[in-house]
Amino acid sequence: MNALTSAADLLAANPLVLLSILLAVGSMIGAITLGRFSLGPAAVLFLALALSAYDERLKIPVVVGQLGLALFAYCIGVSAGPSFFSAVRTGGRVLSTVVVLLVVAAGVTLVMGKLLGLSGPILSGVYAGSLTNTPALAASSSLWKSQQPVVGYSVTYLGGVLGMLLAAGIAARLRRPADARREPTQAPSELSRATVRVDAGDLPDLAALAARYDDRVVFSRLMVGDEPGHPGTLDLPSPGTEPHPGDILTVVGDKETVARVVADLGHPSTVTLVLDRSHLDFRRMAVSSHEVAGRALGDLDLPGRFTATATRVRRGDVDLLATEDLVLTLGDRVRVVAPRERLKEVAAFLGDSERGASDINPIGLFLGLGLGLLLGLVVVPLPGGQTLSLGVAGGPLLVGLVLGRLQRSGPVLWSLPHSVSSTLSQFGMLAFLAYAGSTSGNALAKALASDIGPRLLIAGLVVTAFTAVGLLLSRHFTGAYGAALAGVVAGTQTQPAVLAYSNDITKADPRVNLGYALVYPVAMITKVILAPFLGGII
């Protein structure tokens, strides 16, 4: 006991040491996998809760939690901004279903609170924990300045994960009936490449041809005059090039569209143009130039400047088709096809520096973060003498969404490299969880020792079960079945453990990640907006 007391004295007097231990040990616990389940970052919260329940002095300073929360919310907003607004416009039935379910789940939370005698900010925690959403917890804690959301979250989190693991397992086994609705996904599709020998005549130029397929393909190479034993001339096609019968084209795009192009234009060719690197060559180049980042590919005019064509852009773990309206961000890796002698010029133009591609862009980052924090301070009067402010979470999140969509304003670049955004948001989340747990351990212990613990657990299980059943039944309306529906379940829950499990049981079916990517940003924002308000309704 003397050793434990001495250790507690040391940690209480040195909060940075306490923070480091919480992050390190909590992350190690979170990495432990039992079957297909792991606590992940939430383990930091539970460890902090346990230590602070043992000794109330083991607290992380509030400014650490605020900084972590603000960084996390802002980085989430910046990274989700480009896809969030387009998803809201074009996501269709899947997105509308997810939003409606999450709104109704908030209503179910209130009903369960009324039935079980639960009220106040603890209901925000029940909602966040049942749907395993840390940003929603963060926003609720920031708004109400209370320990109750953490208590509700902690009791209901485990049931939220296990319930949705079960739902994902059921979803993966639901096969699409022959007459079922097909809802086209808006998520990035897996890219493929094909070589087609043109048989059709009277074709328009390549720009018009790409437009015929909604600009979902890129033509990267053209061989003219190929005959048996006499290879033709290989060159880079321009948007104004008109293909003729006998020409050979390389087409890049999603699998379904590429297959349509090949069938419409001619037949697959056995000539593999990408292996001929005598004149044309290709490389992946990192975007590290601040002059290039934040601009659309079409504005860069690579064909006009360098006789070069971009075919794909690697962003994080996803390949995106290099369309003219695609806006580049720092850290993107662009696959460029160009004459061999011009590749160095293109690389110099894009930057192609690993160090530059991982630059945190401090001007844009901290200016945007400051604007978000200032917005969070704005107090809006409400009827009945109440007031509302977006706080440390809501302000940075909203500003991050807008700035992430804008990408840049004149010389100021708002976007962050994918690796930087992921690192900062992960650190911010862990720091906030350590702070939130270290200030709520005693309150959680009292809740578990009283009759409120079982009531919280029941309320959480009902909210999770309602959302899970709603998602499974929605397949008739959305057209999402099997692997795609499992991905939608994981994305709606914003839960990496459910995503990993879905990939495992479907043998990494790409539709899992597509469904997850489609709904994740909208589900995240919806829960962050709804959760805090639940604490003030009853």
Kinemage of the C-alpha trace (Angstrom):
@kinemage 1
@onewidth
@group {chain A} dominant
@subgroup {mainchain}
@vectorlist {calphas} color= white
{ca met a 1} P 0.000 0.000 0.000
{ca asn a 2} L 2.891 2.347 0.758
{ca ala a 3} L 4.213 1.785 -2.764
{ca leu a 4} L 0.804 2.558 -4.285
{ca thr a 5} L 0.456 5.671 -2.167
{ca ser a 6} L 3.926 6.850 -3.167
{ca ala a 7} L 3.162 6.218 -6.850
{ca ala a 8} L -0.112 8.134 -6.529
{ca asp a 9} L 1.693 11.034 -4.821
{ca leu a 10} L 4.252 11.128 -7.648
{ca leu a 11} L 1.630 11.077 -10.408
{ca ala a 12} L -0.588 13.652 -8.675
{ca ala a 13} L 2.364 16.050 -8.453
{ca asn a 14} L 3.425 15.452 -12.084
{ca pro a 15} L 0.398 15.513 -14.416
{ca leu a 16} L 2.537 15.194 -17.563
{ca val a 17} L 3.936 11.914 -16.255
{ca leu a 18} L 0.395 10.810 -15.443
{ca leu a 19} L -0.743 11.742 -18.970
{ca ser a 20} L 2.115 9.785 -20.569
{ca ile a 21} L 1.350 6.689 -18.499
{ca leu a 22} L -2.364 6.885 -19.261
{ca leu a 23} L -1.722 7.192 -22.998
{ca ala a 24} L 0.911 4.460 -23.113
{ca val a 25} L -0.664 1.860 -20.830
{ca gly a 26} L -4.197 2.622 -22.020
{ca ser a 27} L -3.149 2.193 -25.653
{ca met a 28} L -1.473 -1.121 -24.832
{ca ile a 29} L -4.648 -2.351 -23.153
{ca gly a 30} L -6.703 -1.107 -26.094
{ca ala a 31} L -4.541 -3.103 -28.519
{ca ile a 32} L -5.367 -6.402 -26.776
{ca thr a 33} L -7.774 -8.394 -28.950
{ca leu a 34} L -10.235 -10.916 -27.557
{ca gly a 35} L -11.640 -12.805 -30.498
{ca arg a 36} L -12.394 -9.935 -32.851
{ca phe a 37} L -13.005 -7.319 -30.168
{ca ser a 38} L -10.684 -4.711 -28.687
{ca leu a 39} L -11.347 -1.563 -26.686
{ca gly a 40} L -9.108 0.594 -28.877
{ca pro a 41} L -8.737 4.242 -27.740
{ca ala a 42} L -11.596 3.824 -25.237
{ca ala a 43} L -9.187 1.836 -23.042
{ca val a 44} L -7.462 5.134 -22.162
{ca leu a 45} L -10.790 6.421 -20.839
{ca phe a 46} L -11.429 3.316 -18.732
{ca leu a 47} L -7.892 3.321 -17.293
{ca ala a 48} L -8.206 7.003 -16.366
{ca leu a 49} L -11.574 6.277 -14.759
{ca ala a 50} L -10.064 3.463 -12.697
{ca leu a 51} L -7.106 5.530 -11.477
{ca ser a 52} L -9.201 8.574 -10.602
{ca ala a 53} L -11.709 6.350 -8.782
{ca tyr a 54} L -8.788 5.040 -6.708
{ca asp a 55} L -7.425 8.523 -5.986
{ca glu a 56} L -9.293 11.725 -6.865
{ca arg a 57} L -6.001 13.646 -7.066
{ca leu a 58} L -5.000 11.817 -10.273
{ca lys a 59} L -6.431 14.413 -12.629
{ca ile a 60} L -5.216 15.757 -15.977
{ca pro a 61} L -5.301 19.597 -16.227
{ca val a 62} L -8.377 20.916 -17.968
{ca val a 63} L -6.357 22.794 -20.606
{ca val a 64} L -4.904 19.480 -21.820
{ca gly a 65} L -8.398 18.098 -22.337
{ca gln a 66} L -9.546 21.269 -24.079
{ca leu a 67} L -6.556 21.307 -26.424
{ca gly a 68} L -7.022 17.634 -27.250
{ca leu a 69} L -10.726 18.082 -27.864
{ca ala a 70} L -10.245 21.153 -30.064
{ca leu a 71} L -7.511 19.467 -32.138
{ca phe a 72} L -9.582 16.333 -32.548
{ca ala a 73} L -12.749 18.158 -33.600
{ca tyr a 74} L -10.940 20.517 -35.983
{ca cys a 75} L -8.971 17.752 -37.730
{ca ile a 76} L -12.116 15.640 -38.089
{ca gly a 77} L -13.851 18.615 -39.687
{ca val a 78} L -11.014 19.433 -42.087
{ca ser a 79} L -10.671 15.826 -43.242
{ca ala a 80} L -14.442 15.300 -43.598
{ca gly a 81} L -15.175 18.692 -45.187
{ca pro a 82} L -14.559 17.783 -48.846
{ca ser a 83} L -16.780 14.685 -48.699
{ca phe a 84} L -19.333 15.837 -46.113
{ca phe a 85} L -21.108 18.479 -48.168
{ca ser a 86} L -21.097 16.434 -51.374
{ca ala a 87} L -22.377 13.402 -49.444
{ca val a 88} L -25.226 15.456 -48.005
{ca arg a 89} L -26.184 16.522 -51.553
{ca thr a 90} L -25.800 13.202 -53.354
{ca gly a 91} L -25.813 10.416 -50.759
{ca gly a 92} L -29.374 9.375 -51.506
{ca arg a 93} L -31.362 6.840 -49.578
{ca val a 94} L -28.521 5.382 -47.518
{ca leu a 95} L -27.531 8.713 -45.976
{ca ser a 96} L -31.090 9.884 -45.368
{ca thr a 97} L -31.859 6.581 -43.667
{ca val a 98} L -28.822 6.845 -41.389
{ca val a 99} L -29.639 10.423 -40.389
{ca val a 100} L -33.295 9.571 -39.662
{ca leu a 101} L -32.302 6.527 -37.591
{ca leu a 102} L -29.832 8.564 -35.535
{ca val a 103} L -32.425 11.289 -34.932
{ca val a 104} L -35.030 8.733 -33.864
{ca ala a 105} L -32.402 7.004 -31.678
{ca ala a 106} L -32.018 10.326 -29.878
{ca gly a 107} L -35.759 10.264 -29.283
{ca val a 108} L -35.527 6.689 -27.996
{ca thr a 109} L -32.827 7.851 -25.574
{ca leu a 110} L -35.177 10.504 -24.201
{ca val a 111} L -38.049 8.010 -23.890
{ca met a 112} L -35.851 5.522 -22.023
{ca gly a 113} L -34.647 8.330 -19.783
{ca lys a 114} L -38.226 9.207 -18.930
{ca leu a 115} L -39.172 5.575 -18.268
{ca leu a 116} L -36.083 4.806 -16.174
{ca gly a 117} L -35.863 8.084 -14.268
{ca leu a 118} L -32.747 9.354 -16.045
{ca ser a 119} L -32.371 13.005 -16.927
{ca gly a 120} L -29.871 15.749 -17.615
{ca pro a 121} L -26.421 15.491 -19.236
{ca ile a 122} L -26.141 11.780 -18.408
{ca leu a 123} L -28.522 11.126 -21.325
{ca ser a 124} L -25.976 12.717 -23.677
{ca gly a 125} L -23.491 10.136 -22.454
{ca val a 126} L -25.994 7.291 -22.888
{ca tyr a 127} L -26.539 8.320 -26.517
{ca ala a 128} L -22.807 8.729 -27.213
{ca gly a 129} L -21.900 5.445 -25.528
{ca ser a 130} L -24.698 3.402 -27.088
{ca leu a 131} L -23.501 4.592 -30.498
{ca thr a 132} L -19.797 4.491 -29.433
{ca asn a 133} L -19.002 8.022 -30.548
{ca thr a 134} L -16.224 9.788 -28.661
{ca pro a 135} L -16.662 13.188 -30.381
{ca ala a 136} L -20.305 13.207 -29.264
{ca leu a 137} L -19.123 12.574 -25.708
{ca ala a 138} L -16.567 15.338 -26.063
{ca ala a 139} L -19.096 17.841 -27.341
{ca ser a 140} L -21.519 16.941 -24.532
{ca ser a 141} L -18.885 17.228 -21.805
{ca ser a 142} L -17.762 20.568 -23.191
{ca leu a 143} L -21.284 22.001 -23.369
{ca trp a 144} L -22.521 20.879 -19.968
{ca lys a 145} L -19.206 21.048 -18.078
{ca ser a 146} L -20.302 17.966 -16.188
{ca gln a 147} L -19.001 14.485 -15.370
{ca gln a 148} L -22.352 12.884 -16.109
{ca pro a 149} L -21.859 12.379 -19.876
{ca val a 150} L -18.688 10.376 -19.179
{ca val a 151} L -20.568 8.218 -16.672
{ca gly a 152} L -23.341 7.453 -19.148
{ca tyr a 153} L -20.830 6.790 -21.913
{ca ser a 154} L -18.687 4.455 -19.811
{ca val a 155} L -21.584 2.250 -18.732
{ca thr a 156} L -23.137 1.924 -22.204
{ca tyr a 157} L -20.042 1.784 -24.461
{ca leu a 158} L -19.320 -1.951 -24.252
{ca gly a 159} L -22.921 -2.884 -25.063
{ca gly a 160} L -22.788 -0.499 -28.028
{ca val a 161} L -19.766 -2.286 -29.498
{ca leu a 162} L -21.013 -5.825 -28.874
{ca gly a 163} L -24.512 -5.065 -30.145
{ca met a 164} L -23.252 -3.652 -33.427
{ca leu a 165} L -20.772 -6.523 -33.874
{ca leu a 166} L -23.769 -8.840 -33.782
{ca ala a 167} L -25.686 -6.611 -36.209
{ca ala a 168} L -22.755 -6.523 -38.648
{ca gly a 169} L -22.505 -10.312 -38.540
{ca ile a 170} L -26.205 -10.611 -39.419
{ca ala a 171} L -25.950 -7.909 -42.114
{ca ala a 172} L -23.066 -9.663 -43.875
{ca arg a 173} L -25.257 -12.747 -44.332
{ca leu a 174} L -28.238 -10.929 -45.845
{ca arg a 175} L -28.144 -11.555 -49.589
{ca arg a 176} L -29.714 -9.244 -52.146
{ca pro a 177} L -32.932 -10.616 -53.695
{ca ala a 178} L -33.036 -10.646 -57.488
{ca asp a 179} L -35.672 -7.888 -57.613
{ca ala a 180} L -34.188 -5.679 -54.876
{ca arg a 181} L -33.509 -1.983 -55.332
{ca arg a 182} L -29.955 -1.030 -56.235
{ca glu a 183} L -28.707 2.149 -54.642
{ca pro a 184} L -25.510 3.423 -56.314
{ca thr a 185} L -22.777 4.097 -53.796
{ca gln a 186} L -21.303 7.581 -53.543
{ca ala a 187} L -18.161 6.351 -51.851
{ca pro a 188} L -14.823 6.112 -53.686
{ca ser a 189} L -14.804 2.995 -55.854
{ca glu a 190} L -11.909 0.612 -56.325
{ca leu a 191} L -10.008 1.621 -59.474
{ca ser a 192} L -8.941 -0.675 -62.273
{ca arg a 193} L -7.173 -0.374 -65.621
{ca ala a 194} L -7.907 -1.962 -68.984
{ca thr a 195} L -6.539 -1.759 -72.521
{ca val a 196} L -9.095 -1.627 -75.329
{ca arg a 197} L -8.642 -1.943 -79.084
{ca val a 198} L -11.109 0.433 -80.721
{ca asp a 199} L -13.598 -1.099 -83.166
{ca ala a 200} L -16.285 1.602 -83.132
{ca gly a 201} L -16.182 4.441 -85.624
{ca asp a 202} L -17.311 8.063 -85.522
{ca leu a 203} L -16.296 8.498 -81.898
{ca pro a 204} L -16.074 11.971 -80.296
{ca asp a 205} L -12.853 13.289 -78.775
{ca leu a 206} L -11.673 11.870 -75.458
{ca ala a 207} L -13.035 14.778 -73.400
{ca ala a 208} L -16.543 14.194 -74.765
{ca leu a 209} L -16.091 10.453 -74.435
{ca ala a 210} L -15.171 10.774 -70.747
{ca ala a 211} L -18.188 13.063 -70.227
{ca arg a 212} L -20.372 10.318 -71.725
{ca tyr a 213} L -19.406 8.213 -68.699
{ca asp a 214} L -19.903 11.081 -66.207
{ca asp a 215} L -16.126 11.723 -66.125
{ca arg a 216} L -15.590 8.453 -64.270
{ca val a 217} L -12.721 7.361 -66.553
{ca val a 218} L -9.331 8.722 -67.577
{ca phe a 219} L -7.511 7.811 -70.803
{ca ser a 220} L -3.783 7.579 -70.110
{ca arg a 221} L -2.114 6.086 -73.230
{ca leu a 222} L -2.846 5.818 -76.959
{ca met a 223} L -1.151 3.609 -79.556
{ca val a 224} L -1.805 4.358 -83.230
{ca gly a 225} L -0.936 2.155 -86.206
{ca asp a 226} L -0.417 -1.128 -84.405
{ca glu a 227} L -0.208 -4.176 -86.702
{ca pro a 228} L 0.961 -7.764 -86.142
{ca gly a 229} L 4.735 -7.640 -85.922
{ca his a 230} L 4.795 -3.841 -86.239
{ca pro a 231} L 4.032 -2.027 -82.971
{ca gly a 232} L 2.425 1.325 -83.476
{ca thr a 233} L 3.338 4.732 -82.079
{ca leu a 234} L 2.686 5.170 -78.353
{ca asp a 235} L 1.849 8.631 -77.105
{ca leu a 236} L -0.078 10.546 -74.489
{ca pro a 237} L -3.601 11.372 -75.698
{ca ser a 238} L -4.972 14.874 -75.251
{ca pro a 239} L -8.605 15.734 -74.406
{ca gly a 240} L -9.108 16.698 -78.076
{ca thr a 241} L -7.804 13.380 -79.465
{ca glu a 242} L -10.358 11.444 -81.521
{ca pro a 243} L -9.866 7.654 -81.366
{ca his a 244} L -10.264 5.657 -84.578
{ca pro a 245} L -10.755 1.946 -85.324
{ca gly a 246} L -7.523 0.050 -84.708
{ca asp a 247} L -6.246 2.461 -82.033
{ca ile a 248} L -5.375 1.048 -78.634
{ca leu a 249} L -6.382 2.974 -75.496
{ca thr a 250} L -5.578 2.517 -71.812
{ca val a 251} L -8.609 3.300 -69.645
{ca val a 252} L -8.547 3.930 -65.868
{ca gly a 253} L -11.647 4.112 -63.681
{ca asp a 254} L -13.929 2.062 -61.477
{ca lys a 255} L -14.338 -1.559 -62.597
{ca glu a 256} L -17.929 -1.279 -63.764
{ca thr a 257} L -17.391 1.852 -65.841
{ca val a 258} L -14.152 0.569 -67.370
{ca ala a 259} L -15.939 -2.616 -68.419
{ca arg a 260} L -18.648 -0.509 -70.092
{ca val a 261} L -16.067 1.574 -71.954
{ca val a 262} L -14.297 -1.527 -73.254
{ca ala a 263} L -17.595 -3.076 -74.414
{ca asp a 264} L -18.743 0.164 -76.070
{ca leu a 265} L -15.501 1.017 -77.877
{ca gly a 266} L -14.286 -2.395 -78.968
{ca his a 267} L -12.688 -5.366 -77.267
{ca pro a 268} L -9.911 -6.018 -74.729
{ca ser a 269} L -6.440 -5.825 -76.237
{ca thr a 270} L -3.548 -8.148 -75.464
{ca val a 271} L -1.094 -5.278 -76.016
{ca thr a 272} L -0.010 -4.054 -72.562
{ca leu a 273} L 0.840 -0.409 -73.127
{ca val a 274} L 1.985 0.235 -69.555
{ca leu a 275} L 4.980 -2.091 -70.049
{ca asp a 276} L 6.370 0.095 -72.827
{ca arg a 277} L 8.330 2.732 -70.903
{ca ser a 278} L 10.709 3.692 -73.693
{ca his a 279} L 8.947 6.987 -74.373
{ca leu a 280} L 6.193 7.353 -71.776
{ca asp a 281} L 6.846 6.600 -68.127
{ca phe a 282} L 4.882 6.916 -64.907
{ca arg a 283} L 5.620 7.737 -61.268
{ca arg a 284} L 3.801 8.460 -58.046
{ca met a 285} L 4.668 11.955 -56.843
{ca ala a 286} L 3.913 13.457 -53.441
{ca val a 287} L 2.091 16.789 -53.352
{ca ser a 288} L 4.219 18.965 -51.070
{ca ser a 289} L 4.015 22.349 -52.812
{ca his a 290} L 1.735 24.800 -51.003
{ca glu a 291} L 1.087 26.468 -54.358
{ca val a 292} L -0.353 23.248 -55.763
{ca ala a 293} L -2.222 21.943 -52.699
{ca gly a 294} L -5.790 23.160 -52.453
{ca arg a 295} L -6.178 23.505 -56.230
{ca ala a 296} L -8.157 21.343 -58.642
{ca leu a 297} L -6.223 19.150 -61.054
{ca gly a 298} L -7.881 20.862 -64.010
{ca asp a 299} L -6.554 24.244 -62.848
{ca leu a 300} L -2.999 22.893 -62.804
{ca asp a 301} L -3.175 22.080 -66.558
{ca leu a 302} L -0.629 19.260 -66.469
{ca pro a 303} L -1.270 18.371 -70.153
{ca gly a 304} L -0.598 21.936 -71.279
{ca arg a 305} L 2.384 22.555 -68.994
{ca phe a 306} L 4.219 19.253 -69.273
{ca thr a 307} L 2.353 17.044 -71.779
{ca ala a 308} L 1.481 14.924 -68.739
{ca thr a 309} L -1.646 13.190 -67.451
{ca ala a 310} L -2.593 12.320 -63.871
{ca thr a 311} L -4.502 9.030 -63.631
{ca arg a 312} L -4.895 8.346 -59.889
{ca val a 313} L -4.447 10.147 -56.596
{ca arg a 314} L -3.575 8.120 -53.512
{ca arg a 315} L -5.064 9.733 -50.382
{ca gly a 316} L -4.465 7.776 -47.223
{ca asp a 317} L -5.391 4.198 -48.112
{ca val a 318} L -7.750 5.070 -50.981
{ca asp a 319} L -7.064 5.549 -54.692
{ca leu a 320} L -9.137 8.332 -56.260
{ca leu a 321} L -9.642 8.858 -59.973
{ca ala a 322} L -7.705 11.932 -61.118
{ca thr a 323} L -10.621 13.931 -62.513
{ca glu a 324} L -10.232 17.596 -63.376
{ca asp a 325} L -12.369 18.735 -60.438
{ca leu a 326} L -10.439 16.706 -57.835
{ca val a 327} L -8.781 19.093 -55.366
{ca leu a 328} L -5.302 18.035 -54.252
{ca thr a 329} L -4.221 18.155 -50.625
{ca leu a 330} L -0.790 18.040 -49.027
{ca gly a 331} L 0.435 14.465 -48.810
{ca asp a 332} L -1.548 13.212 -51.814
{ca arg a 333} L 0.416 10.920 -54.116
{ca val a 334} L -0.381 11.535 -57.753
{ca arg a 335} L 0.349 8.902 -60.398
{ca val a 336} L 1.556 10.853 -63.424
{ca val a 337} L 2.091 9.564 -66.977
{ca ala a 338} L 4.439 11.738 -69.066
{ca pro a 339} L 7.346 11.601 -71.492
{ca arg a 340} L 10.371 10.298 -69.586
{ca glu a 341} L 12.321 13.532 -69.953
{ca arg a 342} L 9.513 15.614 -68.416
{ca leu a 343} L 8.864 13.620 -65.257
{ca lys a 344} L 11.436 15.637 -63.301
{ca glu a 345} L 9.687 18.871 -64.255
{ca val a 346} L 6.328 17.539 -63.065
{ca ala a 347} L 7.906 16.323 -59.822
{ca ala a 348} L 9.440 19.738 -59.176
{ca phe a 349} L 6.075 21.393 -59.867
{ca leu a 350} L 4.167 19.145 -57.427
{ca gly a 351} L 6.968 19.271 -54.855
{ca asp a 352} L 7.520 15.516 -54.485
{ca ser a 353} L 9.084 15.942 -51.038
{ca glu a 354} L 8.221 13.451 -48.309
{ca arg a 355} L 9.183 16.022 -45.687
{ca gly a 356} L 7.047 18.703 -47.279
{ca ala a 357} L 4.151 16.283 -47.727
{ca ser a 358} L 4.111 15.691 -43.963
{ca asp a 359} L 4.328 19.391 -43.022
{ca ile a 360} L 1.690 20.238 -40.416
{ca asn a 361} L 1.013 23.545 -42.209
{ca pro a 362} L 1.131 25.556 -38.937
{ca ile a 363} L -0.316 28.781 -40.371
{ca gly a 364} L -3.482 27.165 -41.704
{ca leu a 365} L -3.788 24.747 -38.770
{ca phe a 366} L -3.598 27.227 -35.916
{ca leu a 367} L -5.388 30.048 -37.706
{ca gly a 368} L -8.288 27.696 -38.462
{ca leu a 369} L -8.209 26.255 -34.945
{ca gly a 370} L -8.251 29.771 -33.473
{ca leu a 371} L -11.234 30.742 -35.626
{ca gly a 372} L -13.037 27.619 -34.445
{ca leu a 373} L -12.343 28.364 -30.787
{ca leu a 374} L -13.555 31.945 -31.228
{ca leu a 375} L -16.770 30.700 -32.839
{ca gly a 376} L -17.199 28.324 -29.907
{ca leu a 377} L -17.185 31.309 -27.533
{ca val a 378} L -20.176 32.964 -29.217
{ca val a 379} L -23.197 32.756 -26.910
{ca val a 380} L -26.626 32.449 -28.544
{ca pro a 381} L -29.645 33.364 -26.344
{ca leu a 382} L -32.492 30.841 -26.272
{ca pro a 383} L -36.125 31.142 -25.120
{ca gly a 384} L -36.615 30.890 -21.372
{ca gly a 385} L -33.410 32.714 -20.539
{ca gln a 386} L -31.180 29.801 -21.612
{ca thr a 387} L -28.060 30.256 -23.725
{ca leu a 388} L -26.157 28.049 -26.129
{ca ser a 389} L -22.580 28.060 -27.405
{ca leu a 390} L -20.788 25.619 -29.695
{ca gly a 391} L -17.930 25.297 -27.225
{ca val a 392} L -14.465 23.822 -27.612
{ca ala a 393} L -15.748 20.945 -29.768
{ca gly a 394} L -18.551 22.408 -31.872
{ca gly a 395} L -16.782 25.593 -32.978
{ca pro a 396} L -13.620 23.910 -34.324
{ca leu a 397} L -15.701 21.140 -35.891
{ca leu a 398} L -17.945 23.542 -37.808
{ca val a 399} L -15.065 25.768 -38.915
{ca gly a 400} L -13.040 22.690 -39.881
{ca leu a 401} L -15.870 21.426 -42.094
{ca val a 402} L -16.144 24.753 -43.915
{ca leu a 403} L -12.386 25.284 -44.297
{ca gly a 404} L -11.869 21.663 -45.312
{ca arg a 405} L -14.383 22.210 -48.087
{ca leu a 406} L -12.703 25.469 -49.177
{ca gln a 407} L -9.204 23.890 -49.097
{ca arg a 408} L -7.550 27.332 -49.401
{ca ser a 409} L -8.305 31.049 -49.272
{ca gly a 410} L -5.835 32.958 -51.408
{ca pro a 411} L -2.366 32.219 -50.055
{ca val a 412} L -3.661 30.484 -46.906
{ca leu a 413} L -3.883 26.695 -47.232
{ca trp a 414} L -6.431 25.102 -44.899
{ca ser a 415} L -6.090 21.439 -45.812
{ca leu a 416} L -3.831 19.097 -43.831
{ca pro a 417} L -1.887 16.066 -45.067
{ca his a 418} L -3.828 12.876 -44.384
{ca ser a 419} L -1.073 11.509 -42.151
{ca val a 420} L -0.855 14.747 -40.147
{ca ser a 421} L -4.622 14.981 -39.726
{ca ser a 422} L -4.798 11.351 -38.556
{ca thr a 423} L -1.927 11.814 -36.101
{ca leu a 424} L -3.227 15.049 -34.587
{ca ser a 425} L -6.810 13.787 -34.316
{ca gln a 426} L -5.624 10.556 -32.669
{ca phe a 427} L -3.490 12.447 -30.165
{ca gly a 428} L -6.319 14.888 -29.483
{ca met a 429} L -8.799 12.103 -28.896
{ca leu a 430} L -6.464 10.236 -26.521
{ca ala a 431} L -5.631 13.400 -24.575
{ca phe a 432} L -9.304 14.236 -24.163
{ca leu a 433} L -10.173 10.681 -23.072
{ca ala a 434} L -7.408 10.779 -20.475
{ca tyr a 435} L -8.699 14.107 -19.152
{ca ala a 436} L -12.377 13.067 -19.182
{ca gly a 437} L -11.688 9.795 -17.388
{ca ser a 438} L -9.413 11.384 -14.811
{ca thr a 439} L -12.163 13.783 -13.715
{ca ser a 440} L -15.021 11.278 -13.640
{ca gly a 441} L -13.809 8.135 -11.873
{ca asn a 442} L -15.429 8.944 -8.557
{ca ala a 443} L -18.770 9.790 -10.188
{ca leu a 444} L -18.712 6.522 -12.165
{ca ala a 445} L -17.937 4.492 -9.037
{ca lys a 446} L -20.906 6.043 -7.245
{ca ala a 447} L -23.170 5.352 -10.238
{ca leu a 448} L -22.159 1.696 -10.435
{ca ala a 449} L -22.680 1.284 -6.690
{ca ser a 450} L -26.193 2.720 -6.899
{ca asp a 451} L -29.300 1.642 -8.765
{ca ile a 452} L -28.571 4.058 -11.628
{ca gly a 453} L -25.935 1.715 -13.121
{ca pro a 454} L -28.379 -1.014 -14.265
{ca arg a 455} L -30.779 1.628 -15.551
{ca leu a 456} L -28.039 3.181 -17.672
{ca leu a 457} L -27.104 -0.237 -19.020
{ca ile a 458} L -30.714 -1.041 -19.978
{ca ala a 459} L -31.177 2.341 -21.661
{ca gly a 460} L -27.977 1.901 -23.656
{ca leu a 461} L -28.847 -1.598 -24.825
{ca val a 462} L -32.277 -0.440 -26.011
{ca val a 463} L -30.786 2.476 -28.004
{ca thr a 464} L -28.149 0.218 -29.572
{ca ala a 465} L -30.688 -2.501 -30.381
{ca phe a 466} L -33.118 -0.006 -31.937
{ca thr a 467} L -30.418 1.446 -34.206
{ca ala a 468} L -29.113 -1.993 -35.188
{ca val a 469} L -32.573 -3.376 -36.055
{ca gly a 470} L -33.407 -0.193 -37.973
{ca leu a 471} L -30.265 -0.539 -40.084
{ca leu a 472} L -30.981 -4.188 -40.848
{ca leu a 473} L -34.572 -3.458 -41.874
{ca ser a 474} L -33.517 -0.459 -43.980
{ca arg a 475} L -32.006 -2.741 -46.619
{ca his a 476} L -35.364 -2.931 -48.412
{ca phe a 477} L -35.365 0.867 -48.796
{ca thr a 478} L -31.671 1.572 -49.384
{ca gly a 479} L -30.724 -1.446 -51.469
{ca ala a 480} L -27.663 -2.124 -49.265
{ca tyr a 481} L -27.224 -5.835 -48.584
{ca gly a 482} L -24.485 -8.187 -47.439
{ca ala a 483} L -21.006 -6.687 -47.234
{ca ala a 484} L -22.246 -3.209 -48.164
{ca leu a 485} L -24.822 -3.281 -45.345
{ca ala a 486} L -22.178 -4.479 -42.876
{ca gly a 487} L -20.055 -1.470 -43.876
{ca val a 488} L -23.034 0.848 -43.399
{ca val a 489} L -23.599 -0.630 -39.916
{ca ala a 490} L -19.932 -0.005 -39.011
{ca gly a 491} L -19.994 3.528 -40.452
{ca thr a 492} L -23.236 4.439 -38.693
{ca gln a 493} L -21.754 3.264 -35.405
{ca thr a 494} L -18.469 5.069 -36.317
{ca gln a 495} L -16.788 2.052 -34.764
{ca pro a 496} L -13.424 0.706 -36.086
{ca ala a 497} L -13.915 -2.606 -34.234
{ca val a 498} L -17.128 -3.246 -36.172
{ca leu a 499} L -15.385 -2.292 -39.424
{ca ala a 500} L -12.516 -4.696 -38.735
{ca tyr a 501} L -14.938 -7.489 -37.857
{ca ser a 502} L -16.992 -6.853 -41.023
{ca asn a 503} L -13.866 -7.006 -43.179
{ca asp a 504} L -12.846 -10.208 -41.446
{ca ile a 505} L -16.099 -12.113 -41.923
{ca thr a 506} L -16.479 -10.942 -45.552
{ca lys a 507} L -12.850 -11.723 -46.433
{ca ala a 508} L -12.109 -8.011 -47.002
{ca asp a 509} L -14.931 -7.475 -49.501
{ca pro a 510} L -14.306 -3.899 -50.824
{ca arg a 511} L -18.003 -3.068 -50.427
{ca val a 512} L -17.506 -3.032 -46.653
{ca asn a 513} L -15.106 -0.092 -46.809
{ca leu a 514} L -17.233 1.659 -49.439
{ca gly a 515} L -20.324 1.497 -47.228
{ca tyr a 516} L -18.310 2.632 -44.210
{ca ala a 517} L -16.727 5.564 -46.070
{ca leu a 518} L -20.082 6.684 -47.431
{ca val a 519} L -21.919 7.098 -44.123
{ca tyr a 520} L -19.106 7.710 -41.617
{ca pro a 521} L -18.746 11.515 -41.999
{ca val a 522} L -22.489 12.181 -41.911
{ca ala a 523} L -23.040 9.796 -38.984
{ca met a 524} L -20.176 11.411 -37.079
{ca ile a 525} L -21.474 14.952 -37.557
{ca thr a 526} L -25.085 13.989 -36.811
{ca lys a 527} L -24.186 12.376 -33.484
{ca val a 528} L -21.913 15.259 -32.476
{ca ile a 529} L -24.755 17.699 -33.112
{ca leu a 530} L -27.517 15.675 -31.433
{ca ala a 531} L -25.816 14.301 -28.313
{ca pro a 532} L -25.227 17.581 -26.417
{ca phe a 533} L -28.840 18.739 -26.800
{ca leu a 534} L -30.222 15.602 -25.158
{ca gly a 535} L -28.772 16.727 -21.838
{ca gly a 536} L -31.026 19.752 -21.623
{ca ile a 537} L -34.394 18.396 -22.743
{ca ile a 538} L -35.491 16.395 -19.667
